[in-house]
Amino acid sequence: MSLTLLTIGIFIYFMVFCFAHRQWMKASFLSQEIVQNSSNQAALKRMQILGIRFDLKMVAEFLAVPYLITSFLQFLDFSSDILAWTYAIITFVLGFIFVGFCIGNYYYYKTYNTYFDTFIFAFFEDDTKAVMQNMWDDYPIARSTLATFILALIPAWLSYGILSDSPVGNSWESITSSIVMLVLCVLAIRGTLKSKPLNKLHAQVSSLKTINYLVPNGVMALMWAIKDHRKASHFAAVSAAEGEQLREDLFQQKAMTCHTPNNTFLAENRPHVVFSLMESFGGNILALDKEGENDVLGTLRPHTQQDYFFRRFLSYSNGTASSLLGQCFYSINENLSQSTEQKTHLAHTAFKPYLDKGYKVIFVTSGNAMWRSLSTYFIEQGFHEVYDQNTLIDTFPEAKDTLSYWGVADEFAFKFAEKCLKEAKEPLFIYILTVTNHPPYKAPESYEPYPVNPQTLEGRLGENTKERKNILTAYQYATSCLGNFVTQIKQSDLKERVIIGASGDHHLRGMTYRMPEELFLSYSVPFYLYVPTTIVEKTGAVFDLKRLGSHKDIFPTLYAMSLSDAEYWNLGGRNILAQNQPEWSKFAYNVCIYADQEHVVDLQQIPYVAYQWENDLLVKKPHTLSEAKAKWISEYNEYWSWQMNYLLKGTK
């Protein structure tokens, strides 16, 4: 009987911890505007109640382990000392895991504005040493570990003290209490009597995802992430008929590919093309830009005024690897370059049209090219050359002084690209991946920044004025590196022979937002594009500042500006500079949100929740999404999965 009562006591202990932890999350991540809004009170109540049910489920699963094992040993008449040690050790280990992941979920939410999701696996698939160093620099790891240790030790220490002094026996009373306890555990684990067992679908309590994200505890969220990660790692042959039907429904065509128009000028004058995927070049920071006061554009500013600069734009995904692989290799799996399919040569990639037209294709990064095995994967997919921090240090010895655990300063990647262009004997396509604008956000000491205002981030990002200034300065440094590169090209004889594009891999992480007003802004990245005047005239390019777009549109635009009669893979992208565009193509897509002229749709809510536009970047109240539009969005998601499986495994 003492074992059952002890387990009930420890059960209550962990439930109190879970409740306190959720209140900590609520106080930290829900604005007073949301908490005090009368229309949210029912949802907040549902969040608390459902959160308790998920806590009951997970705590019951964890404590069932020491309870069952100790009960079995008790049935075999083991000594009270062995029972006490067994129960205490298992309780400590599982308690440490449970508390640790709950606390970890807090800091994950603080960084990514969501509970644990599949991006957590980047810890193992990224440069783990660098990520750990990052975590040590940015978070109170030592204090959190100590707190986790103490919170796990308390129930373990108490359980040892109680069980070691308790008599061992198998009375009918203890057997009955054990059976009742197990029945209650099963009910708690199931979480419901009438419907299917408690699962992720039950976690929808509000149209505001910031409230929904507080429902599961850290361990529950991690289990969902593991399940989703396994699904995303499986590839299989697909039905050709299904793909054809999806294309007809979505793009009003059966063909898998599109073609750029015939253009005699481009055929005879193949321009160099440079595209840079900029680390954390997010629209969320760009929205705070103010020349002379909080200048985050630096030397890029005049070029954004002279050239094409789209701000109503989304990244494909919200991580560097996922956006890069999605944009370049049409992948729905951020681990493709490290997966069992890493040796599979894809019939279509974003670079294939350039390879087909005789371009030399080069990858340059200021980081380490072995990150995510990119070096070997890019070569496998047809790249001619891959250059990283090592080449940059060899070429520019001063780069070594800027080496961090993520790479060297971005300026050297752009200097190297400029060198390649000036020495080129054939048309080049250069893809640049930058790294400097990344935690711990430190611009090179030699950099002389434009004015920034740390107060613009107060209450939204950063622990103190110094950290906020570093964040803004690092962002400005990265944009200035791009700006200096564009300036150098424009002032050289390459001015009419180079197209330059740049966009962010994802928003700058860790900011707090006014939701749902900033839903679109929170995932936005800008798209900068320089096209020589002659090419603009020969292609009929037009600029509409208000056009929506996303990563899917970047390469179709580059193709249209540089290649004549080029075949490319169709994923619904379009030339964003075209004068006439099909209505269905006027949308922006991120794995978390969809946007068109009418609304922004939160894809993380099931069913989808749509919001009307308030202005070019902000949204207002929810409104009804038509069944036809919801079906279109779902089918578009399906097509991304279908085409990835097709490229890797073919048809059935």
C-alpha positions as CSV (number, residue, x, y, z in Angstrom):
1,M,0.0,0.0,0.0
2,S,2.9,2.4,0.8
3,L,4.2,2.0,-2.8
4,T,0.8,3.0,-4.2
5,L,0.5,6.0,-1.9
6,L,4.0,7.0,-2.6
7,T,3.4,6.9,-6.4
8,I,0.2,9.0,-5.9
9,G,2.3,11.5,-4.0
10,I,5.0,11.7,-6.6
11,F,2.3,11.9,-9.3
12,I,0.9,15.0,-7.6
13,Y,4.4,16.4,-7.3
14,F,5.0,16.2,-11.1
15,M,1.5,17.5,-11.9
16,V,2.2,20.6,-9.7
17,F,5.5,21.0,-11.6
18,C,3.7,20.8,-15.0
19,F,1.0,23.3,-13.9
20,A,3.7,25.8,-12.6
21,H,5.7,25.3,-15.8
22,R,2.7,26.0,-18.0
23,Q,2.0,29.2,-16.0
24,W,5.6,30.2,-16.6
25,M,5.2,29.6,-20.3
26,K,1.9,31.6,-20.3
27,A,3.4,34.6,-18.4
28,S,6.5,34.6,-20.7
29,F,4.9,34.1,-24.2
30,L,1.3,35.3,-24.1
31,S,0.9,39.1,-24.3
32,Q,-1.3,40.8,-21.9
33,E,-3.5,41.8,-24.8
34,I,-4.2,38.1,-25.5
35,V,-4.6,37.2,-21.9
36,Q,-7.0,40.0,-21.0
37,N,-9.0,39.9,-24.2
38,S,-12.5,38.6,-23.3
39,S,-12.8,36.7,-26.6
40,N,-9.8,34.5,-25.6
41,Q,-11.0,33.5,-22.1
42,A,-12.7,30.3,-23.2
43,A,-9.7,29.3,-25.3
44,L,-7.3,30.0,-22.3
45,K,-9.5,27.8,-20.1
46,R,-9.5,25.0,-22.7
47,M,-5.7,25.3,-22.9
48,Q,-5.4,24.9,-19.1
49,I,-7.8,21.9,-19.0
50,L,-6.4,20.1,-22.0
51,G,-2.9,20.8,-20.8
52,I,-3.7,19.1,-17.5
53,R,-5.0,16.1,-19.5
54,F,-1.8,15.9,-21.5
55,D,0.2,16.2,-18.3
56,L,-1.8,13.4,-16.7
57,K,-1.1,11.2,-19.7
58,M,2.7,11.8,-19.7
59,V,3.2,11.7,-15.9
60,A,1.2,8.4,-15.8
61,E,3.3,6.9,-18.6
62,F,6.5,7.9,-16.8
63,L,5.5,6.8,-13.3
64,A,4.0,3.5,-14.5
65,V,7.6,2.3,-15.2
66,P,9.0,2.5,-11.7
67,Y,5.7,1.4,-10.2
68,L,5.4,-1.7,-12.3
69,I,9.0,-2.8,-11.9
70,T,9.0,-2.2,-8.2
71,S,5.6,-4.0,-7.8
72,F,7.0,-7.0,-9.6
73,L,10.1,-7.0,-7.4
74,Q,7.9,-6.7,-4.3
75,F,5.8,-9.7,-5.6
76,L,9.1,-11.7,-5.7
77,D,9.8,-10.7,-2.1
78,F,12.9,-8.6,-2.7
79,S,14.2,-6.6,0.3
80,S,12.8,-3.2,1.0
81,D,16.3,-1.7,0.4
82,I,16.4,-3.1,-3.1
83,L,12.8,-1.9,-3.7
84,A,13.8,1.6,-2.5
85,W,16.9,1.8,-4.6
86,T,15.1,0.5,-7.7
87,Y,12.2,2.9,-7.4
88,A,14.4,5.9,-6.5
89,I,16.9,5.4,-9.3
90,I,14.2,4.9,-12.0
91,T,12.2,7.9,-10.7
92,F,15.3,10.1,-10.7
93,V,16.3,9.2,-14.2
94,L,12.8,9.5,-15.7
95,G,12.2,12.6,-13.6
96,F,15.4,14.2,-14.9
97,I,14.3,13.5,-18.5
98,F,10.8,14.7,-18.0
99,V,11.8,18.0,-16.2
100,G,14.7,18.5,-18.6
101,F,12.6,18.4,-21.7
102,C,9.9,20.6,-20.2
103,I,12.5,23.3,-19.4
104,G,14.1,22.7,-22.8
105,N,10.8,23.2,-24.4
106,Y,10.6,26.7,-22.7
107,Y,13.8,27.8,-24.4
108,Y,12.9,26.2,-27.7
109,Y,9.7,28.2,-27.7
110,K,11.6,31.3,-26.8
111,T,13.8,30.8,-29.8
112,Y,11.5,29.3,-32.4
113,N,8.1,30.5,-31.3
114,T,6.7,27.0,-31.2
115,Y,7.0,23.8,-29.0
116,F,9.4,21.1,-30.0
117,D,9.0,20.2,-33.7
118,T,11.1,18.4,-36.3
119,F,13.6,21.2,-36.4
120,I,15.0,19.9,-33.0
121,F,16.7,17.1,-34.9
122,A,19.0,19.8,-36.4
123,F,20.9,19.5,-33.1
124,F,22.1,16.1,-34.2
125,E,22.3,16.7,-37.9
126,D,23.9,20.2,-37.8
127,D,27.4,20.9,-36.6
128,T,26.5,19.6,-33.1
129,K,29.6,21.1,-31.4
130,A,28.7,24.6,-32.8
131,V,25.1,24.2,-31.8
132,M,26.1,23.2,-28.2
133,Q,28.5,26.2,-28.1
134,N,25.6,28.4,-29.3
135,M,23.3,27.0,-26.6
136,W,26.0,27.6,-23.9
137,D,26.4,31.2,-25.0
138,D,22.7,32.0,-25.3
139,Y,21.0,30.0,-22.5
140,P,21.5,29.4,-18.8
141,I,22.5,25.7,-19.4
142,A,24.3,25.3,-16.0
143,R,21.5,26.8,-13.9
144,S,18.8,24.9,-15.9
145,T,20.7,21.6,-15.5
146,L,21.1,22.2,-11.7
147,A,17.4,23.0,-11.4
148,T,16.5,19.9,-13.3
149,F,18.8,17.8,-11.1
150,I,17.2,19.2,-7.9
151,L,13.6,18.8,-9.1
152,A,14.3,15.2,-10.1
153,L,16.3,14.4,-6.9
154,I,13.5,15.5,-4.5
155,P,11.0,12.7,-5.4
156,A,13.8,10.2,-5.7
157,W,15.2,11.0,-2.3
158,L,11.8,11.0,-0.6
159,S,10.8,7.7,-2.3
160,Y,14.0,6.0,-1.1
161,G,13.5,7.2,2.5
162,I,9.8,6.0,2.5
163,L,10.3,2.6,0.9
164,S,13.5,1.7,2.7
165,D,11.5,1.9,6.0
166,S,8.4,0.2,4.8
167,P,7.6,-3.5,5.4
168,V,7.6,-5.8,2.4
169,G,4.5,-7.8,1.9
170,N,1.9,-9.0,-0.6
171,S,-1.4,-8.5,1.2
172,W,-4.7,-8.5,-0.6
173,E,-4.9,-4.8,0.2
174,S,-1.6,-4.1,-1.6
175,I,-2.6,-6.3,-4.6
176,T,-6.0,-4.6,-4.9
177,S,-4.4,-1.1,-4.6
178,S,-1.9,-2.1,-7.4
179,I,-4.7,-3.2,-9.7
180,V,-6.7,0.0,-9.1
181,M,-3.5,2.1,-9.6
182,L,-2.8,0.4,-13.0
183,V,-6.4,0.9,-14.2
184,L,-6.2,4.6,-13.3
185,C,-2.8,4.8,-15.1
186,V,-4.3,3.3,-18.2
187,L,-7.2,5.7,-18.2
188,A,-4.8,8.7,-17.6
189,I,-2.6,7.5,-20.5
190,R,-5.6,7.1,-22.8
191,G,-6.7,10.6,-21.8
192,T,-10.3,10.1,-22.8
193,L,-13.2,7.6,-22.6
194,K,-15.4,8.4,-25.5
195,S,-13.1,9.3,-28.4
196,K,-9.8,8.2,-29.7
197,P,-6.8,8.3,-27.3
198,L,-5.6,11.8,-26.6
199,N,-3.3,12.9,-29.4
200,K,-2.0,15.9,-31.4
201,L,-5.4,16.6,-33.0
202,H,-6.8,17.3,-29.5
203,A,-4.3,20.1,-28.9
204,Q,-6.3,22.6,-31.0
205,V,-8.1,24.9,-28.6
206,S,-7.9,28.3,-30.3
207,S,-7.5,30.1,-33.6
208,L,-4.3,31.6,-32.0
209,K,-1.4,29.2,-32.3
210,T,0.4,31.0,-29.5
211,I,-2.3,29.6,-27.1
212,N,-2.3,26.1,-28.8
213,Y,1.5,25.8,-28.4
214,L,1.1,25.9,-24.6
215,V,-1.2,22.9,-24.5
216,P,1.4,20.0,-24.6
217,N,4.3,19.6,-22.2
218,G,7.8,19.3,-23.5
219,V,7.9,15.5,-23.5
220,M,4.6,15.2,-25.4
221,A,5.7,17.7,-28.0
222,L,9.0,15.8,-28.4
223,M,7.1,12.6,-29.0
224,W,5.1,14.3,-31.7
225,A,8.3,15.7,-33.3
226,I,9.8,12.2,-33.4
227,K,6.7,10.8,-35.1
228,D,6.7,13.6,-37.7
229,H,10.4,13.2,-38.3
230,R,10.0,9.5,-39.0
231,K,7.2,10.2,-41.5
232,A,9.3,12.9,-43.3
233,S,12.2,10.4,-43.6
234,H,10.3,7.8,-45.6
235,F,10.2,7.9,-49.4
236,A,8.3,5.7,-51.8
237,A,7.2,5.4,-55.4
238,V,4.1,7.3,-56.3
239,S,1.2,7.1,-58.7
240,A,1.7,9.0,-62.0
241,A,-2.0,9.5,-62.3
242,E,-2.2,11.1,-58.9
243,G,0.5,13.6,-59.8
244,E,-1.1,14.5,-63.1
245,Q,-4.4,15.1,-61.4
246,L,-2.8,17.3,-58.8
247,R,-1.1,19.4,-61.5
248,E,-4.3,19.9,-63.3
249,D,-6.1,20.9,-60.1
250,L,-3.3,23.2,-59.0
251,F,-1.5,24.6,-62.1
252,Q,-4.0,23.8,-64.9
253,Q,-1.5,21.8,-66.8
254,K,-0.5,18.1,-67.0
255,A,3.2,18.6,-67.7
256,M,5.8,18.4,-64.9
257,T,7.9,21.1,-66.3
258,C,7.7,24.7,-67.7
259,H,9.8,26.6,-70.2
260,T,11.1,30.1,-70.4
261,P,10.3,32.1,-73.6
262,N,12.6,32.0,-76.5
263,N,14.9,35.1,-76.3
264,T,17.6,35.6,-78.9
265,F,19.4,38.2,-76.8
266,L,19.8,35.9,-73.8
267,A,20.7,32.9,-76.0
268,E,23.6,35.0,-77.5
269,N,24.5,36.9,-74.3
270,R,24.4,34.5,-71.4
271,P,24.7,36.6,-68.2
272,H,26.4,35.4,-65.0
273,V,24.0,34.8,-62.2
274,V,24.7,35.1,-58.5
275,F,22.2,34.2,-55.8
276,S,22.9,34.5,-52.1
277,L,20.9,32.7,-49.4
278,M,21.4,35.1,-46.5
279,E,21.5,33.8,-42.9
280,S,18.5,35.2,-40.9
281,F,17.8,37.9,-43.4
282,G,14.3,38.3,-41.9
283,G,11.5,40.7,-42.7
284,N,10.8,40.9,-38.9
285,I,14.0,42.9,-38.4
286,L,13.7,44.7,-41.7
287,A,10.4,46.1,-40.4
288,L,12.3,48.1,-37.8
289,D,14.6,49.7,-40.3
290,K,14.9,53.5,-40.3
291,E,17.7,55.3,-42.1
292,G,19.9,57.3,-39.8
293,E,18.4,55.9,-36.6
294,N,18.1,52.1,-36.9
295,D,19.8,51.3,-40.1
296,V,19.7,47.6,-40.7
297,L,20.3,47.8,-44.5
298,G,23.7,49.4,-44.4
299,T,25.3,49.7,-47.9
300,L,22.5,47.7,-49.4
301,R,20.0,50.5,-49.0
302,P,20.7,52.4,-52.2
303,H,20.4,49.2,-54.2
304,T,17.1,48.4,-52.7
305,Q,15.9,51.8,-54.0
306,Q,17.5,51.4,-57.4
307,D,16.7,47.8,-58.1
308,Y,14.0,45.3,-57.3
309,F,13.2,44.7,-53.6
310,F,10.2,42.6,-52.6
311,R,9.2,42.7,-49.0
312,R,5.9,40.7,-49.2
313,F,7.9,37.6,-49.5
314,L,8.3,34.3,-47.7
315,S,11.0,31.7,-47.2
316,Y,10.2,28.1,-48.1
317,S,10.8,26.9,-44.6
318,N,12.2,28.2,-41.3
319,G,15.6,26.7,-41.0
320,T,18.7,27.1,-43.1
321,A,19.0,23.5,-44.3
322,S,15.2,23.1,-44.9
323,S,15.0,26.3,-47.0
324,L,18.2,25.6,-48.9
325,L,17.3,22.0,-49.8
326,G,13.7,22.9,-50.5
327,Q,14.7,25.7,-52.8
328,C,17.6,23.9,-54.6
329,F,16.5,20.3,-54.6
330,Y,12.7,20.5,-54.1
331,S,13.1,18.6,-50.8
332,I,10.5,18.3,-48.1
333,N,13.1,16.7,-45.9
334,E,15.8,18.9,-44.4
335,N,18.0,15.9,-43.9
336,L,18.0,14.8,-47.6
337,S,21.8,15.4,-48.0
338,Q,22.5,13.1,-45.0
339,S,19.8,10.5,-45.7
340,T,19.9,7.1,-47.4
341,E,19.0,9.0,-50.6
342,Q,22.1,11.2,-50.5
343,K,23.6,9.3,-53.5
344,T,20.5,9.4,-55.5
345,H,21.0,11.7,-58.5
346,L,17.9,13.9,-59.0
347,A,16.6,14.3,-62.6
348,H,15.6,17.9,-61.8
349,T,17.2,20.5,-59.5
350,A,17.1,24.3,-59.4
351,F,20.5,24.3,-61.1
352,K,19.8,21.9,-63.9
353,P,18.6,24.6,-66.3
354,Y,22.0,26.3,-65.9
355,L,23.9,23.1,-66.3
356,D,21.8,22.3,-69.5
357,K,22.8,25.7,-70.9
358,G,26.5,25.2,-70.4
359,Y,27.0,27.2,-67.2
360,K,29.7,26.4,-64.7
361,V,27.8,26.0,-61.4
362,I,29.6,27.0,-58.1
363,F,28.7,26.9,-54.5
364,V,30.4,29.3,-52.1
365,T,29.8,29.5,-48.3
366,S,31.5,31.4,-45.6
367,G,30.8,28.4,-43.4
368,N,32.0,24.8,-43.5
369,A,30.8,22.9,-46.7
370,M,30.7,19.6,-44.8
371,W,27.9,21.0,-42.7
372,R,25.0,18.7,-43.5
373,S,27.3,16.9,-46.0
374,L,26.6,19.7,-48.5
375,S,30.0,19.5,-50.2
376,T,29.5,15.9,-51.3
377,Y,25.8,16.3,-52.0
378,F,26.2,19.4,-54.2
379,I,28.9,17.6,-56.2
380,E,26.6,14.5,-56.5
381,Q,23.9,16.8,-58.0
382,G,26.2,18.3,-60.6
383,F,28.0,21.3,-59.1
384,H,31.4,21.8,-60.6
385,E,33.0,23.4,-57.6
386,V,32.3,23.8,-53.9
387,Y,34.2,26.4,-51.9
388,D,34.0,27.1,-48.1
389,Q,35.8,28.8,-45.2
390,N,39.0,26.9,-45.9
391,T,39.3,28.2,-49.5
392,L,38.4,31.7,-48.3
393,I,41.1,31.6,-45.7
394,D,43.6,30.3,-48.3
395,T,42.6,33.0,-50.7
396,F,42.3,35.8,-48.1
397,P,44.6,35.0,-45.1
398,E,43.0,37.9,-43.1
399,A,39.8,35.9,-43.1
400,K,41.3,33.6,-40.4
401,D,41.1,36.4,-37.9
402,T,37.3,36.3,-38.2
403,L,36.8,32.6,-37.9
404,S,34.1,31.6,-35.4
405,Y,32.5,28.2,-34.8
406,W,30.1,28.9,-37.7
407,G,32.6,30.1,-40.3
408,V,34.5,33.2,-41.4
409,A,33.0,36.7,-42.0
410,D,30.6,36.9,-44.9
411,E,32.5,39.6,-46.7
412,F,35.1,37.0,-47.9
413,A,32.4,34.8,-49.6
414,F,31.3,37.8,-51.6
415,K,34.9,38.8,-52.4
416,F,35.6,35.3,-53.6
417,A,32.5,35.4,-55.8
418,E,33.7,38.6,-57.3
419,K,37.1,37.1,-58.0
420,C,35.4,34.1,-59.7
421,L,33.3,36.5,-61.9
422,K,36.3,38.6,-62.9
423,E,38.3,35.5,-63.9
424,A,35.5,33.6,-65.6
425,K,35.9,32.3,-69.1
426,E,32.4,30.9,-69.3
427,P,29.0,31.9,-67.9
428,L,28.8,31.2,-64.1
429,F,26.0,30.4,-61.7
430,I,27.2,31.1,-58.2
431,Y,25.1,30.1,-55.2
432,I,26.3,31.8,-51.9
433,L,25.3,30.7,-48.4
434,T,26.2,33.2,-45.7
435,V,26.6,32.5,-41.9
436,T,27.6,35.7,-40.0
437,N,24.1,36.8,-39.0
438,H,23.7,33.9,-36.7
439,P,23.9,33.6,-32.9
440,P,26.0,34.8,-31.1
441,Y,25.5,37.7,-33.5
442,K,28.9,39.3,-33.7
443,A,30.1,41.5,-36.6
444,P,33.9,41.6,-37.3
445,E,35.8,44.0,-35.0
446,S,37.0,45.9,-38.0
447,Y,33.5,46.7,-39.1
448,E,32.3,50.3,-38.7
449,P,28.5,50.2,-38.3
450,Y,25.8,52.6,-39.2
451,P,23.6,53.8,-36.3
452,V,21.3,51.3,-34.8
453,N,18.8,51.7,-32.0
454,P,18.7,48.7,-29.5
455,Q,15.5,50.1,-28.0
456,T,13.6,48.9,-31.1
457,L,14.1,45.3,-29.8
458,E,13.3,46.0,-26.2
459,G,10.8,43.5,-24.9
460,R,11.0,41.6,-28.2
461,L,14.5,40.2,-28.5
462,G,17.7,40.2,-26.5
463,E,18.5,40.2,-22.8
464,N,20.1,43.6,-22.6
465,T,21.1,46.7,-24.6
466,K,24.5,45.3,-25.6
467,E,23.0,42.0,-27.0
468,R,20.3,43.9,-28.9
469,K,22.9,46.2,-30.4
470,N,25.0,43.2,-31.5
471,I,21.9,41.6,-33.1
472,L,21.2,44.7,-35.2
473,T,24.8,45.3,-36.0
474,A,25.3,41.7,-37.2
475,Y,22.2,42.0,-39.4
476,Q,23.5,45.3,-40.8
477,Y,26.9,43.9,-41.4
478,A,25.5,41.0,-43.5
479,T,23.4,43.3,-45.6
480,S,26.3,45.6,-46.1
481,C,28.4,42.7,-47.3
482,L,25.8,42.1,-50.0
483,G,25.6,45.8,-50.7
484,N,29.3,46.2,-51.1
485,F,29.4,43.2,-53.5
486,V,26.6,44.8,-55.6
487,T,28.4,48.1,-55.6
488,Q,31.6,46.5,-56.8
489,I,29.8,44.7,-59.7
490,K,28.0,47.9,-60.7
491,Q,31.2,49.9,-60.8
492,S,33.0,47.3,-62.9
493,D,32.7,46.2,-66.6
494,L,30.6,43.3,-65.3
495,K,27.7,45.7,-64.7
496,E,25.6,44.6,-67.7
497,R,26.7,41.0,-67.5
498,V,25.7,39.9,-64.0
499,I,22.3,39.2,-62.4
500,I,22.4,39.3,-58.5
501,G,19.6,37.9,-56.3
502,A,19.4,37.5,-52.5
503,S,16.9,36.4,-50.0
504,G,16.8,35.2,-46.4
505,D,16.9,31.5,-45.4
506,H,14.4,32.3,-42.6
507,H,13.2,35.1,-40.3
508,L,15.5,36.1,-37.4
509,R,14.6,33.8,-34.6
510,G,13.7,34.5,-31.0
511,M,11.5,37.5,-31.5
512,T,8.2,37.9,-29.8
513,Y,5.2,38.9,-32.0
514,R,1.8,40.4,-31.8
515,M,-0.3,37.5,-33.0
516,P,-2.2,37.1,-35.2
517,E,-1.4,40.6,-36.5
518,E,2.2,39.8,-37.3
519,L,1.6,36.3,-38.6
520,F,2.8,37.0,-42.1
521,L,5.6,39.3,-41.0
522,S,6.9,36.7,-38.6
523,Y,7.8,34.3,-41.5
524,S,8.7,37.0,-44.1
525,V,12.1,37.5,-45.8
526,P,12.9,40.0,-48.5
527,F,13.9,39.2,-52.0
528,Y,16.5,41.6,-53.6
529,L,17.2,41.4,-57.3
530,Y,19.6,43.3,-59.6
531,V,19.0,42.9,-63.3
532,P,21.1,44.8,-65.8
533,T,19.2,47.5,-67.7
534,T,19.8,45.8,-71.1
535,I,18.2,42.6,-69.9
536,V,15.3,44.4,-68.3
537,E,14.6,46.0,-71.7
538,K,15.0,42.7,-73.6
539,T,12.7,40.7,-71.3
540,G,10.0,43.3,-70.6
541,A,10.4,43.0,-66.8
542,V,8.1,45.0,-64.7
543,F,8.2,45.7,-60.9
544,D,5.2,45.7,-58.6
545,L,6.2,46.4,-55.0
546,K,3.0,44.9,-53.7
547,R,3.4,41.5,-55.4
548,L,3.4,38.5,-53.1
549,G,6.1,35.9,-53.6
550,S,8.2,33.2,-51.9
551,H,11.2,31.1,-52.5
552,K,9.3,29.0,-55.1
553,D,9.4,32.2,-57.4
554,I,13.1,33.0,-57.2
555,F,14.5,30.5,-59.7
556,P,11.7,30.9,-62.2
557,T,12.4,34.6,-62.1
558,L,16.2,34.1,-62.5
559,Y,15.5,31.7,-65.4
560,A,13.3,34.2,-67.2
561,M,16.0,36.9,-66.8
562,S,18.9,34.8,-67.9
563,L,17.9,31.7,-70.0
564,S,16.2,31.3,-73.4
565,D,13.9,28.4,-73.9
566,A,15.0,26.6,-70.7
567,E,13.0,23.7,-69.2
568,Y,12.5,23.7,-65.4
569,W,10.6,21.8,-62.7
570,N,7.2,23.2,-62.0
571,L,6.3,23.8,-58.3
572,G,3.9,26.6,-58.9
573,G,6.6,29.3,-59.0
574,R,6.4,32.1,-61.5
575,N,8.5,34.9,-63.0
576,I,7.7,37.6,-60.4
577,L,8.7,40.3,-62.9
578,A,6.4,39.1,-65.6
579,Q,3.7,41.6,-66.8
580,N,1.0,38.9,-67.1
581,Q,0.7,36.2,-64.5
582,P,-2.0,33.4,-64.1
583,E,-4.3,34.2,-61.2
584,W,-3.5,30.9,-59.4
585,S,0.2,31.7,-59.4
586,K,-0.2,34.9,-57.3
587,F,0.5,33.3,-53.9
588,A,3.3,33.0,-51.4
589,Y,4.1,29.7,-49.6
590,N,5.9,28.8,-46.4
591,V,5.6,25.4,-44.8
592,C,3.8,27.2,-41.9
593,I,1.7,29.8,-43.8
594,Y,0.1,30.5,-47.2
595,A,-0.8,34.0,-48.5
596,D,-2.6,35.4,-51.5
597,Q,-4.3,38.6,-52.4
598,E,-7.2,38.0,-50.1
599,H,-5.8,36.5,-46.9
600,V,-3.0,34.8,-44.9
601,V,-3.7,31.2,-43.9
602,D,-2.1,29.6,-40.8
603,L,-1.2,26.1,-42.0
604,Q,-0.3,24.9,-38.5
605,Q,-3.9,25.1,-37.4
606,I,-6.2,22.2,-38.3
607,P,-8.5,23.2,-39.8
608,Y,-6.7,26.0,-41.4
609,V,-7.4,29.5,-40.0
610,A,-7.4,32.5,-42.5
611,Y,-6.9,36.1,-41.7
612,Q,-7.7,39.2,-43.8
613,W,-5.0,41.7,-44.7
614,E,-4.9,44.9,-42.7
615,N,-2.0,46.4,-44.8
616,D,0.8,45.0,-46.9
617,L,2.5,43.1,-44.0
618,L,0.0,42.8,-41.2
619,V,-3.3,40.9,-40.9
620,K,-6.5,41.4,-38.8
621,K,-9.4,39.3,-37.6
622,P,-9.9,35.7,-38.8
623,H,-12.4,35.1,-41.5
624,T,-13.9,32.0,-43.2
625,L,-11.7,30.2,-45.7
626,S,-13.7,28.6,-48.6
627,E,-13.7,24.9,-48.9
628,A,-12.2,25.2,-52.4
629,K,-9.3,27.3,-51.2
630,A,-8.6,24.9,-48.3
631,K,-8.6,22.0,-50.7
632,W,-6.2,23.8,-53.1
633,I,-3.8,24.5,-50.3
634,S,-4.0,20.9,-49.0
635,E,-3.4,19.6,-52.6
636,Y,-0.4,22.0,-53.0
637,N,1.1,20.5,-49.8
638,E,0.4,17.0,-51.2
639,Y,2.1,17.9,-54.5
640,W,5.4,18.9,-52.7
641,S,5.4,15.5,-51.1
642,W,4.4,13.7,-54.4
643,Q,7.1,15.3,-56.5
644,M,9.9,14.7,-53.9
645,N,8.9,11.0,-53.8
646,Y,8.8,11.0,-57.6
647,L,12.2,12.4,-58.0
648,L,13.7,9.9,-55.5
649,K,11.7,6.8,-56.2
650,G,9.8,7.3,-59.5
651,T,6.3,5.9,-60.1
652,K,4.7,2.6,-59.2
